Amino acid sequence: MEAYFDNSATTQCSQGAKALMVKALCEDYGNPSSLHRKGMEGENYIKEARGRIAKTLKAKESEIIFTSGGTESNNMAIIGAAMANRRSGMHLVTTRIEHPAVENPMKFLEGQGFSVTYLDVDKDGRISLEQLEEAVTSETILASIMYVNNEIGAVEPIAEAAERIKRKNPKALFHVDAIQAYGKYAIYPQREGIDLMSVSGHKIHGPKGSGFLYLRDKAKVSPILYGGGQQRGLRSGTENVPGIAGLGQAAMEAYSRFQEKQEHLYRLKEAFVEGLASEPWAQFNGKVGRDGAPHILSLTVEGVRSEVLLHALEDKGIYVSAGSACASHKPAPSRTLQAIGLRKEALESTVRISFCPGNTLEEVEYCLSALKALVPMLQKFTRH
């Protein structure tokens, strides 16, 4: 049996997305900026995808800007908003557990003269709304808070955060990295007070190299790419029609039978937690109930290095992640795990298990059996 539990790193492209992409690549391959029929065929894929995505958000089609993925969406939102609004202030707010695609643009802006306040989190990875409200000033032009943490599945109080930000400074923009949340939660930006929101295609069974930025009407951002003026001049470059088509299809599929899929994810997560409840070497980080994300578990295995456990499971056909895949080749310890107060030994012994709707309870049972057999053996090996 094979069990792929690294869905927060990437997901398998759906058959529906693949089929539409092949058609756009091989049959309807015109440049969407061309005025002839082939160009119109390409443009129609983009229009259809934009409409499908806007429908999932109850947003306007004009508020969807296609990008190459989550990193570009985050950079466009953060750097673009900062540069466009710097005459109103030079202060930004974010958290200590953001993905590097948010953290590093913030560091870049600090080098450009902006000041950034980094919010702490509690042991479960959640921000303090009081600290957030205190951090926002008349000089704050942007706050960026992730919806779901990519390592431990902490879910931030987004609507409440938006209310606190706008109460303190109505002109401040609110950006949300929803890369681990879109497709797992029903997200309506206007209702939740979100001005900008980043999404990545390959986290929802769409293609890699695809994504979008929700950009609320009248929210001011400067482009970070300049060229032919596509997408209202906000994101120049010939559109990746096959990728956009696949992304639109994946978005539509993600919200088809949505509640059923969400419930299935919760059941997988609960079965995993219950299966290790009596094991003294197993410690879960963050919220493991339904107040945490339905698809992410952070597991610390006492006495076993995460890379050792990862490869031992891999030999059994089980795939997990040693923290965030985006930083897994770097020796630096996880900022998220440090922020929630894990001791040094735990930082080096933590893996992430992440589910998708295609996973089964049988796969969970297989992984649990493998863990129960492997961990005592690996602990003995480590001690020797």
C-alpha positions as CSV (number, residue, x, y, z in Angstrom):
1,M,0.0,0.0,0.0
2,E,1.1,3.6,-0.6
3,A,-0.1,6.5,1.5
4,Y,0.7,10.0,0.4
5,F,0.3,12.3,3.5
6,D,2.2,15.3,2.2
7,N,-0.7,17.2,0.6
8,S,0.2,20.5,2.2
9,A,3.4,20.4,0.1
10,T,1.6,19.6,-3.1
11,T,-1.4,17.6,-4.3
12,Q,-1.9,15.2,-7.2
13,C,-3.4,17.1,-10.2
14,S,-7.0,16.1,-10.7
15,Q,-8.0,14.3,-13.8
16,G,-10.5,17.1,-14.7
17,A,-7.8,19.7,-14.4
18,K,-5.3,17.6,-16.4
19,A,-7.8,17.0,-19.3
20,L,-8.6,20.7,-19.6
21,M,-5.0,21.7,-19.5
22,V,-4.1,19.2,-22.3
23,K,-6.9,20.6,-24.4
24,A,-5.6,24.2,-23.8
25,L,-2.0,23.2,-24.5
26,C,-2.5,21.1,-27.7
27,E,-5.8,22.3,-29.3
28,D,-6.8,25.8,-28.1
29,Y,-3.2,27.1,-27.9
30,G,-3.7,30.7,-29.1
31,N,-2.2,33.6,-27.3
32,P,-5.1,35.2,-25.4
33,S,-4.0,38.7,-26.4
34,S,-4.3,37.8,-30.1
35,L,-7.4,39.2,-31.9
36,H,-8.1,36.1,-34.1
37,R,-10.2,33.1,-33.3
38,K,-7.3,31.1,-31.8
39,G,-6.6,34.0,-29.4
40,M,-10.3,34.2,-28.4
41,E,-10.2,30.5,-27.6
42,G,-7.4,31.2,-25.2
43,E,-9.1,34.2,-23.7
44,N,-12.3,32.1,-23.1
45,Y,-10.4,29.7,-20.9
46,I,-9.3,32.6,-18.7
47,K,-12.7,34.1,-18.5
48,E,-14.2,30.8,-17.5
49,A,-11.6,30.2,-14.8
50,R,-12.0,33.7,-13.5
51,G,-15.8,33.2,-13.3
52,R,-15.5,29.8,-11.5
53,I,-13.0,31.2,-8.9
54,A,-15.0,34.3,-8.3
55,K,-18.1,32.2,-7.7
56,T,-16.4,30.2,-4.9
57,L,-15.5,33.5,-3.1
58,K,-18.8,35.3,-3.9
59,A,-16.5,38.0,-5.4
60,K,-16.5,40.0,-8.6
61,E,-14.6,38.5,-11.6
62,S,-12.6,41.7,-11.8
63,E,-11.2,41.0,-8.4
64,I,-9.3,37.9,-9.5
65,I,-5.7,38.4,-10.7
66,F,-3.9,35.3,-12.0
67,T,-0.3,34.7,-10.9
68,S,2.3,32.0,-11.0
69,G,1.4,30.7,-7.6
70,G,1.4,31.5,-3.9
71,T,4.8,33.2,-3.7
72,E,4.0,35.6,-6.4
73,S,0.6,36.4,-5.0
74,N,2.1,37.1,-1.6
75,N,4.8,39.3,-3.1
76,M,2.4,41.2,-5.2
77,A,0.0,41.8,-2.3
78,I,2.7,42.8,0.2
79,I,5.2,44.7,-1.8
80,G,2.6,46.0,-4.2
81,A,0.4,47.4,-1.4
82,A,3.3,48.8,0.5
83,M,4.7,50.7,-2.5
84,A,1.3,52.0,-3.6
85,N,0.3,53.3,-0.1
86,R,3.6,54.4,1.4
87,R,2.6,58.1,1.4
88,S,-0.1,57.2,4.0
89,G,2.4,55.4,6.3
90,M,5.4,53.1,6.4
91,H,4.3,50.6,9.0
92,L,3.3,47.0,8.4
93,V,2.0,44.2,10.7
94,T,2.5,40.4,10.4
95,T,3.0,37.4,12.6
96,R,6.0,35.3,13.7
97,I,4.7,32.2,12.0
98,E,4.2,33.3,8.4
99,H,5.4,31.3,5.4
100,P,8.8,32.6,4.0
101,A,6.8,34.0,1.0
102,V,5.4,36.5,3.4
103,E,8.3,36.8,5.9
104,N,10.9,37.6,3.2
105,P,8.9,40.3,1.4
106,M,8.5,41.9,4.8
107,K,12.2,41.7,5.4
108,F,12.8,43.2,1.9
109,L,10.5,46.1,2.8
110,E,12.3,46.7,6.1
111,G,15.4,47.2,4.0
112,Q,13.4,49.8,2.0
113,G,12.7,51.8,5.2
114,F,9.4,50.3,6.3
115,S,8.9,49.2,9.9
116,V,7.3,45.8,10.6
117,T,5.6,44.6,13.8
118,Y,5.7,40.8,14.3
119,L,2.9,39.4,16.4
120,D,3.5,36.6,18.8
121,V,1.4,33.5,19.0
122,D,0.3,31.2,21.8
123,K,1.2,27.6,22.2
124,D,-1.4,26.6,19.7
125,G,-0.2,29.1,17.1
126,R,-2.9,31.7,17.4
127,I,-2.4,35.4,17.5
128,S,-3.7,37.7,20.3
129,L,-6.4,40.0,18.9
130,E,-5.5,42.5,21.7
131,Q,-1.8,42.6,20.6
132,L,-2.9,43.0,17.0
133,E,-5.2,46.0,17.8
134,E,-2.4,47.5,19.9
135,A,0.1,47.1,17.0
136,V,-2.0,48.9,14.5
137,T,-1.4,52.7,14.3
138,S,-2.4,55.6,12.1
139,E,0.8,54.8,10.2
140,T,-0.1,51.2,9.5
141,I,-0.9,50.6,5.8
142,L,-1.0,46.8,5.7
143,A,-1.5,43.8,8.0
144,S,-0.7,40.3,6.7
145,I,-2.0,37.3,8.6
146,M,-2.2,33.7,7.3
147,Y,-5.5,31.9,7.4
148,V,-4.1,28.5,8.2
149,N,-0.5,27.8,9.3
150,N,1.2,25.5,6.9
151,E,3.1,23.5,9.6
152,I,0.8,23.0,12.5
153,G,-2.7,23.8,11.0
154,A,-3.4,26.7,13.4
155,V,-6.5,28.7,12.2
156,E,-6.3,32.4,12.8
157,P,-9.4,34.5,13.7
158,I,-9.5,36.3,10.4
159,A,-12.8,38.0,10.5
160,E,-12.2,39.2,14.1
161,A,-8.7,40.4,13.1
162,A,-10.1,42.4,10.2
163,E,-12.6,44.0,12.5
164,R,-9.8,45.1,14.9
165,I,-7.6,46.4,12.2
166,K,-10.4,48.4,10.5
167,R,-11.6,49.8,13.8
168,K,-8.1,51.1,14.6
169,N,-7.3,52.3,11.1
170,P,-10.0,52.1,8.5
171,K,-7.5,52.8,5.7
172,A,-5.2,49.9,6.5
173,L,-5.3,47.0,4.0
174,F,-5.7,43.4,5.3
175,H,-3.9,40.7,3.4
176,V,-4.5,37.0,4.0
177,D,-2.3,34.1,2.9
178,A,-5.0,31.5,2.3
179,I,-2.8,29.0,0.5
180,Q,-3.5,26.3,3.1
181,A,-7.1,27.4,3.7
182,Y,-8.7,27.8,0.2
183,G,-10.6,24.6,-0.7
184,K,-10.7,23.6,3.0
185,Y,-12.9,26.4,4.2
186,A,-15.7,28.5,2.7
187,I,-14.0,31.9,2.4
188,Y,-15.9,35.0,1.5
189,P,-13.4,37.9,1.5
190,Q,-15.9,40.7,1.5
191,R,-17.8,39.2,4.5
192,E,-14.6,38.5,6.4
193,G,-13.1,41.9,5.8
194,I,-10.2,40.7,3.6
195,D,-8.8,43.1,1.0
196,L,-6.1,40.9,-0.6
197,M,-5.9,37.1,-0.5
198,S,-3.3,34.7,-1.9
199,V,-4.1,31.2,-3.3
200,S,-1.9,28.5,-4.9
201,G,-3.2,26.0,-7.5
202,H,-1.1,23.0,-6.6
203,K,-2.5,22.9,-3.0
204,I,-6.0,22.1,-4.4
205,H,-5.2,19.5,-7.0
206,G,-4.5,22.1,-9.7
207,P,-1.2,22.5,-11.6
208,K,2.0,23.8,-10.1
209,G,2.9,27.3,-11.4
210,S,-0.7,28.6,-11.1
211,G,-2.4,30.8,-8.5
212,F,-4.3,33.9,-8.0
213,L,-4.6,37.0,-5.9
214,Y,-8.0,38.2,-4.8
215,L,-7.8,42.0,-4.9
216,R,-10.8,43.9,-3.6
217,D,-12.1,46.7,-5.8
218,K,-10.5,50.0,-4.8
219,A,-7.7,48.3,-2.9
220,K,-4.6,50.0,-4.2
221,V,-1.5,48.0,-5.2
222,S,1.4,48.8,-7.5
223,P,2.5,46.1,-10.0
224,I,5.7,44.2,-9.4
225,L,6.0,43.0,-13.0
226,Y,6.0,45.4,-15.9
227,G,5.4,44.5,-19.6
228,G,2.6,44.2,-22.0
229,G,-0.1,45.4,-19.6
230,Q,-2.1,42.2,-19.3
231,Q,-4.7,41.9,-16.4
232,R,-5.3,45.6,-16.2
233,G,-1.6,46.3,-16.0
234,L,-1.4,44.7,-12.6
235,R,0.3,41.5,-13.8
236,S,2.0,41.8,-17.2
237,G,3.0,38.7,-19.1
238,T,1.3,36.3,-21.5
239,E,-1.1,34.4,-19.4
240,N,-0.5,30.8,-18.6
241,V,-3.7,29.6,-20.2
242,P,-3.4,25.9,-19.5
243,G,-2.4,26.6,-15.9
244,I,-5.2,29.0,-15.4
245,A,-7.7,26.6,-16.9
246,G,-6.5,23.8,-14.6
247,L,-6.7,26.1,-11.6
248,G,-10.2,27.1,-12.4
249,Q,-11.3,23.5,-12.8
250,A,-9.6,22.5,-9.6
251,A,-11.3,25.4,-7.7
252,M,-14.7,24.3,-9.0
253,E,-14.0,20.7,-8.0
254,A,-12.7,21.7,-4.5
255,Y,-16.0,23.3,-3.7
256,S,-18.1,20.6,-5.2
257,R,-19.5,18.4,-2.3
258,F,-17.5,20.7,-0.1
259,Q,-19.0,19.9,3.3
260,E,-18.7,16.1,2.6
261,K,-15.0,16.5,1.7
262,Q,-14.3,18.7,4.8
263,E,-16.0,16.1,7.1
264,H,-13.9,13.3,5.5
265,L,-10.7,15.3,6.3
266,Y,-11.8,15.8,9.9
267,R,-12.5,12.0,10.2
268,L,-9.0,11.1,8.9
269,K,-7.4,13.6,11.3
270,E,-9.4,12.4,14.3
271,A,-8.6,8.7,13.5
272,F,-4.9,9.5,13.3
273,V,-4.9,11.4,16.6
274,E,-7.0,8.7,18.4
275,G,-4.7,6.0,17.0
276,L,-1.7,7.5,18.8
277,A,-3.5,8.6,21.9
278,S,-1.9,5.9,24.1
279,E,1.6,6.2,22.7
280,P,3.9,7.9,25.2
281,W,6.3,9.0,22.4
282,A,3.7,10.9,20.4
283,Q,2.9,14.6,20.9
284,F,0.7,16.6,18.6
285,N,1.4,20.4,18.3
286,G,-1.4,22.9,18.0
287,K,-5.1,22.3,18.0
288,V,-5.9,18.7,17.0
289,G,-9.7,19.1,17.3
290,R,-12.1,20.8,14.9
291,D,-10.8,24.2,15.9
292,G,-7.6,23.4,13.9
293,A,-7.4,22.9,10.2
294,P,-9.1,19.7,8.9
295,H,-6.1,18.5,6.9
296,I,-2.9,19.2,8.9
297,L,-1.3,17.5,11.9
298,S,2.1,18.3,13.4
299,L,3.5,15.2,15.2
300,T,6.6,15.2,17.5
301,V,8.1,11.8,18.0
302,E,10.3,11.7,21.0
303,G,13.8,10.4,20.5
304,V,13.6,10.1,16.7
305,R,14.9,12.8,14.3
306,S,12.3,13.9,11.7
307,E,14.5,13.0,8.7
308,V,15.1,9.5,10.1
309,L,11.4,8.9,10.6
310,L,10.5,10.4,7.2
311,H,12.8,8.0,5.4
312,A,11.8,5.0,7.5
313,L,8.2,5.7,6.5
314,E,9.2,6.3,2.9
315,D,10.5,2.7,2.8
316,K,7.0,1.6,3.7
317,G,5.5,3.7,0.9
318,I,4.3,6.4,3.3
319,Y,5.1,10.0,2.5
320,V,5.1,12.8,5.1
321,S,7.0,16.0,5.5
322,A,9.8,17.1,7.9
323,G,8.1,20.5,8.6
324,S,7.3,22.8,5.7
325,A,8.4,21.4,2.3
326,C,9.3,24.9,1.2
327,A,12.0,25.0,3.8
328,S,12.8,21.3,4.2
329,H,16.2,21.6,2.6
330,K,17.4,24.3,4.9
331,P,19.1,23.6,8.2
332,A,17.4,26.4,10.1
333,P,14.8,25.3,12.7
334,S,11.2,26.0,12.1
335,R,10.2,29.5,13.0
336,T,6.6,28.3,13.7
337,L,7.7,25.5,16.1
338,Q,10.0,28.0,17.8
339,A,7.2,30.5,18.1
340,I,4.9,28.1,19.9
341,G,7.6,27.2,22.4
342,L,8.8,23.8,21.4
343,R,12.1,22.7,23.0
344,K,15.2,22.2,20.8
345,E,14.9,18.3,20.8
346,A,11.3,18.6,19.7
347,L,12.2,21.0,16.9
348,E,14.4,18.2,15.4
349,S,11.8,15.4,15.9
350,T,8.7,16.8,14.3
351,V,6.9,15.7,11.1
352,R,3.8,17.0,9.3
353,I,1.0,14.8,8.2
354,S,-1.4,16.4,5.7
355,F,-4.4,14.8,4.1
356,C,-6.5,15.3,1.0
357,P,-10.1,14.1,0.2
358,G,-8.6,11.2,-1.7
359,N,-6.9,9.7,1.4
360,T,-8.7,6.8,3.1
361,L,-9.1,5.5,6.7
362,E,-7.3,2.4,5.5
363,E,-4.2,4.5,4.6
364,V,-4.4,6.1,8.1
365,E,-4.5,2.7,9.7
366,Y,-1.5,1.5,7.6
367,C,0.5,4.6,8.6
368,L,-0.4,4.2,12.3
369,S,0.7,0.5,12.2
370,A,3.9,1.5,10.6
371,L,4.6,4.2,13.2
372,K,3.9,1.9,16.1
373,A,6.3,-0.7,14.7
374,L,9.0,1.7,13.6
375,V,9.3,4.2,16.4
376,P,10.4,1.9,19.3
377,M,13.0,0.4,17.0
378,L,14.3,3.8,15.9
379,Q,14.4,5.0,19.5
380,K,16.6,2.0,20.4
381,F,18.8,2.7,17.5
382,T,19.1,6.4,18.4
383,R,20.0,5.6,22.0
384,H,22.8,3.3,20.9
